[in-house]
């Protein structure tokens, strides 16, 4: 696994990891928050 030090890459990694932990509804809420914060 190549390690990349991009803030957005870290965010995606966290989201992908969260996808395996949180229900889809929570994931969608997180994504909506990120999109709104942009």
HELIX and SHEET records of a PDB file:
HELIX    1   1 UNK A    7  UNK A   19  1                                  13    
HELIX    2   2 UNK A   24  UNK A   37  1                                  14    
END                                                                             
